[in-house]
């Protein structure tokens, strides 16, 4: 990685972001360029680029946070349907090379 990772800089607090949740292994932020209102990114706090590189414990934390945030979207925003998306590599649509999930109402 030749340049500092955007998401790592957000996690360290070097770049501002609208934080909506944090655990020991994850940080959830509102997407700066949302596909729809309530679009959330769930980031791994450790830098991993692709899903298969993420340790099992961190994957479990991502899944738990996605579940918690999806319930909040339904309960507080009245969202009926949503997508959980995870892209791996540029050819698959991954814009930032840091493992993360999109929760998109």
C-alpha contacts under 8 A as a table, 3 or more apart, distances in Angstrom:
res1	aa1	res2	aa2	distance
1	X	4	X	7.14
1	X	5	X	7.66
4	X	8	X	7.46
4	X	9	X	7.22
5	X	8	X	5.18
5	X	9	X	6.27
5	X	96	X	7.83
5	X	97	X	7.55
5	X	98	X	7.40
6	X	9	X	5.21
6	X	10	X	6.37
6	X	96	X	7.27
7	X	10	X	4.93
7	X	11	X	6.10
7	X	43	X	7.50
7	X	96	X	7.63
7	X	98	X	6.77
8	X	11	X	5.02
8	X	12	X	6.21
8	X	45	X	7.30
8	X	46	X	7.85
8	X	47	X	6.82
9	X	12	X	5.11
9	X	13	X	6.25
9	X	14	X	5.15
9	X	15	X	5.91
10	X	13	X	5.02
10	X	14	X	5.70
10	X	15	X	4.79
10	X	16	X	6.36
10	X	17	X	6.67
11	X	14	X	7.63
11	X	27	X	7.03
11	X	45	X	6.56
12	X	15	X	7.88
13	X	16	X	6.39
17	X	29	X	6.44
17	X	30	X	7.26
17	X	32	X	7.91
18	X	29	X	5.36
18	X	30	X	5.50
19	X	22	X	7.67
19	X	27	X	7.35
19	X	28	X	5.91
19	X	29	X	4.34
19	X	30	X	6.60
20	X	27	X	7.93
20	X	28	X	5.45
20	X	29	X	5.32
20	X	30	X	6.92
21	X	27	X	5.91
21	X	28	X	4.83
21	X	29	X	7.01
22	X	25	X	7.82
22	X	26	X	5.68
22	X	27	X	4.44
22	X	28	X	6.03
23	X	26	X	5.11
23	X	27	X	6.44
23	X	61	X	7.86
24	X	45	X	7.80
25	X	44	X	6.01
25	X	45	X	5.32
25	X	46	X	7.26
25	X	58	X	5.99
25	X	61	X	6.48
25	X	62	X	7.91
26	X	42	X	6.62
26	X	43	X	5.47
26	X	44	X	4.70
26	X	45	X	5.09
26	X	58	X	7.69
26	X	61	X	6.87
26	X	62	X	6.56
26	X	65	X	7.79
27	X	42	X	5.79
27	X	43	X	5.19
27	X	44	X	6.57
27	X	45	X	6.39
28	X	40	X	6.60
28	X	41	X	5.51
28	X	42	X	4.31
28	X	43	X	6.10
29	X	40	X	5.64
29	X	41	X	5.34
29	X	42	X	6.60
30	X	34	X	7.68
30	X	38	X	6.98
30	X	39	X	6.00
30	X	40	X	4.50
30	X	41	X	6.10
31	X	34	X	5.09
31	X	39	X	5.71
31	X	40	X	5.40
31	X	41	X	5.87
34	X	37	X	6.57
34	X	38	X	7.54
34	X	39	X	5.32
34	X	40	X	7.92
35	X	39	X	6.41
35	X	104	X	6.99
36	X	39	X	5.73
36	X	104	X	6.69
36	X	105	X	6.36
37	X	105	X	7.03
38	X	73	X	7.42
38	X	104	X	6.84
38	X	105	X	6.33
39	X	102	X	7.03
39	X	103	X	5.78
39	X	104	X	4.57
39	X	105	X	6.29
40	X	102	X	5.82
40	X	103	X	5.11
40	X	104	X	6.50
41	X	100	X	6.47
41	X	101	X	5.62
41	X	102	X	4.73
41	X	103	X	6.31
42	X	62	X	6.89
42	X	65	X	7.59
42	X	66	X	7.33
42	X	100	X	5.38
42	X	101	X	5.06
42	X	102	X	6.46
42	X	103	X	7.66
43	X	62	X	7.77
43	X	98	X	7.67
43	X	99	X	6.38
43	X	100	X	4.41
43	X	101	X	6.65
44	X	47	X	6.74
44	X	48	X	7.38
44	X	58	X	7.08
44	X	62	X	7.36
44	X	98	X	7.77
44	X	99	X	6.18
44	X	100	X	6.25
47	X	98	X	6.13
47	X	99	X	7.31
48	X	51	X	7.66
48	X	53	X	6.00
48	X	54	X	6.01
48	X	98	X	5.56
48	X	99	X	5.49
49	X	53	X	7.02
49	X	88	X	7.74
49	X	89	X	7.94
49	X	97	X	5.00
49	X	98	X	4.16
49	X	99	X	4.86
50	X	53	X	5.50
50	X	54	X	7.00
50	X	88	X	5.38
50	X	89	X	6.98
50	X	97	X	7.51
50	X	98	X	6.88
50	X	99	X	5.33
51	X	54	X	5.46
51	X	88	X	6.66
51	X	99	X	6.14
54	X	58	X	6.45
54	X	59	X	6.48
54	X	99	X	7.62
55	X	58	X	5.40
55	X	59	X	6.37
56	X	59	X	4.99
56	X	60	X	6.20
57	X	60	X	5.14
57	X	61	X	6.37
58	X	61	X	4.91
58	X	62	X	6.15
59	X	62	X	4.99
59	X	63	X	6.20
60	X	63	X	5.12
60	X	64	X	6.16
61	X	64	X	5.07
61	X	65	X	6.11
62	X	65	X	5.19
62	X	66	X	6.07
62	X	101	X	7.88
63	X	66	X	5.03
63	X	67	X	6.18
64	X	67	X	5.12
64	X	68	X	6.24
65	X	68	X	5.01
65	X	69	X	6.03
66	X	69	X	5.21
66	X	70	X	5.93
66	X	84	X	7.98
66	X	103	X	7.16
67	X	70	X	5.18
67	X	71	X	6.26
68	X	71	X	5.32
68	X	72	X	6.47
69	X	72	X	4.98
69	X	73	X	6.25
70	X	73	X	5.04
70	X	74	X	6.33
70	X	103	X	7.44
71	X	74	X	5.16
71	X	75	X	5.98
72	X	75	X	5.06
72	X	76	X	5.48
72	X	77	X	7.28
73	X	76	X	5.60
73	X	77	X	5.08
73	X	78	X	6.46
73	X	79	X	5.55
73	X	105	X	7.66
74	X	77	X	5.80
74	X	78	X	4.77
74	X	79	X	4.52
74	X	80	X	6.21
75	X	78	X	5.71
75	X	79	X	7.56
79	X	82	X	7.38
79	X	105	X	6.39
80	X	105	X	7.89
81	X	105	X	6.08
82	X	103	X	6.95
82	X	104	X	5.37
82	X	105	X	4.08
83	X	102	X	7.62
83	X	103	X	5.78
83	X	104	X	5.07
83	X	105	X	6.38
84	X	101	X	6.72
84	X	102	X	5.59
84	X	103	X	4.70
84	X	104	X	6.43
85	X	101	X	5.67
85	X	102	X	4.97
85	X	103	X	6.59
85	X	104	X	7.84
86	X	99	X	8.00
86	X	100	X	6.49
86	X	101	X	4.82
86	X	102	X	6.31
87	X	92	X	5.61
87	X	93	X	5.81
87	X	94	X	4.98
87	X	101	X	7.85
88	X	91	X	7.91
88	X	92	X	5.65
88	X	93	X	7.21
88	X	94	X	5.69
88	X	99	X	7.78
89	X	92	X	5.36
89	X	93	X	6.64
89	X	94	X	5.17
89	X	95	X	8.00
89	X	97	X	7.01
90	X	93	X	5.13
90	X	94	X	4.81
90	X	95	X	6.32
90	X	97	X	7.91
91	X	94	X	7.28
94	X	97	X	6.56
